Amino acid sequence: MGPVSESIKSPCTVMMVAEKPSIALSITEALCGKNFEKRTGPAKGIPIYTFKGYFKGHQANFKVTSVAGHVYNRDFPINYQDRRKDPVVLFDAPTIRLCDKRAKPVAKHLQLISKNADFIVLWLDCDKEGENICFEVLDICKRNIPNSKKVQRVYRAKFSSIAHKDIVAAFEGLKHGPNYNESISVDAR
């Protein structure tokens, strides 16, 4: 992980995304105590926590939010959805990725919250499903994340519990973005 360039605006904006709202609250409380604000986002039941702090040596404004599991699902194209046909053809059929109807407000929420973000930190579960959801979040937010050849913009938090000390350790030891191979193994399944 390269150093953060001095060209980063100060304060920078860091968007952090957890797997569910309760984890977003735990992350917020571990990193800033009770010194945060809570507001409601466009997705019902998914709050946004904001606080000030430091990120990679720079003053930062943090926005912590979450998804509620997967945003996308996989299905067969319409011409393969007739359940009266021989199911053997499905073994060679293509699949398509669609935004889950129930998750459309979450996708809109992420698009809005990621505007003006300088960095994104992914706090999704540390398993293959979590890696897959990381890429779903990135697909939704990617047009809002600045491009830079000098500065790492996407980080992955690796943690095994939501205990204060584990969250702080994960934040201090952020890694490069999520693992693509683990993610596509979920799609293949």
N, C-alpha and C positions, 0 to 999 in steps of 0.2 A: 504494500500500500504506500503510494508516494505521498510526500508531504502536501498539505493543502497550500495552494499558491497564495501569495499575498494579494493577488488580484481579486480575491473574493470580497464581495461587499460586506461591510460591517454595519449593523448586525446582519448575519446571514439568516436565511429561513430554512429550518430543518423540519421536514414532514416525517413523522414516524407512524407506521401502520402495524397494528397488532391483529391477531386472529379473531379476537372478540372484544367487546367493550370492557369487560371486567379486567382483561389483561392490559388494555390501554390505560385504565385507571391505575393499576399496579405499577406500571412503568412510570407514569407521571409522578405518582407519590414517591417512588424510590429515587427519582432524579431531582425532585424539587421540593419534597416535603408537602406541605399544605399550601404552598405559595403558587397557586395556579388558578386559572379561570376555566369554567366549564360553560360551553354553549352547545346548543342543539344544531346539528347539521341538517342537510336536506334529506338524509335517510332517517326515517323514524327509528328511534331507539339506538342510534349510533352517535354518541356525543363527540365533541372535539374539545380536547384539553389544551390550553395554551399556557406557556410560561417562558421566562427568560433564563438564559444560562450561557454556557460556553460549549462550543463544538470545535474540536481540533484546533484549539487555541484562539478561536474567534468568538466574539460576542454573537449570540444566536437567539432568535425567536423560534421556539418549538411549537409545533402543532402535532398533537398525538391523537390518532383516531384508530378506527379498526374496520375490518370487514366483518362478516358473520359467516365464515366458511367460504366455500368456493363461490366465485362470481359467474363462472362459465360452466357449461356442461357440454358433453359430446353426444351427438346423435347421428343417425344416418340421414342422408338427403331424402327428400320427400318421395322420390321414386323407389326407395328401398323400405318404406314404412308400411307397406301393405302386409299385415301379419298373416294373411292367407297364403302368401307365396312361400316357396321352399326356403327355409332359413339357412340352408347351406350357402346361398349366394352372399350372405352377410359376411362370410369369412374373407372375401376379397373386396367387399364394398368399401368405398371411402367413408370417412366420417367428417362431420363439420362441427366446429365449435361455435356455440351460441351463448349469448348472455342469458342466464337464467332469468325467467320472468320476475321471480321474487327478488332477484339481486339487481335489477335495473336501477332502483333508487340508490343502491350502494355504489354502483359504477358512476352514476352522476355525482354522488357525494365525493368520491375520490377525485374525479376530474376537477371539481370546484376547489377542493382543499389543496390540490397539488399546484394550483396556479401560483406563480412567483416563488416556488420552492427552489432553493439552491441545492439541497441534498435530500435524499430519501433514505430512511433507515427502516428495514423490514424486520419486524419482530414476530414473524409467523412461526408456528410450531416447527421444531427442528426434526422433521421427518420428511419423507418424500412428498406427502400431501402438502406440507407447509411450503416446500420448495416450489411446488406446482402453483400454489396460491400466490407466492411471491411474483412469479412471472405473469399471472393474471393481473395483479396490481400494477406491475410495471407496464404491461400492455395498455392499461387504461390511462396511466399517468405519463407515459413516455414523452408525449409532445410538450408537456409542461416542464420537464426536467432539462436544464441547460446542457448542451454538449460541451465537452472540453477534453482535449487530449492531455492536458496537464493535471487536471484535478479529478480524483475519484468522486463520482456523484451519487453512486448507489452503494449502500452498505448493508450487510446482513448481520444481525445480532444472533449469536448462538448462546442459548441458555437452556438449563435443564429444570429450573424451577422459577417461581415468581417471588422468591424470597428477596428482600431488599439487597442483600449482599450479592446475590447471583445476577440480579438486574444491573447493578452498578458494575460488576465485573464484565458482563456482556457489553455494556455501553463503552467501557474503557478498552475493550478488546475487539472492537468491530472489525469485521472481515470484508473482503470484496463481496460484491453482489451474490445472489443465490446460485445454486448448482444446477446448471442446465440439464445435465445427464440424469440427475435424480428426478427433475421435473418431467422430462419426456417419458421416463419409465412409468409415470402415473398415466400419461396420455395413452401409452401403448397398452396398458392394462385395460 
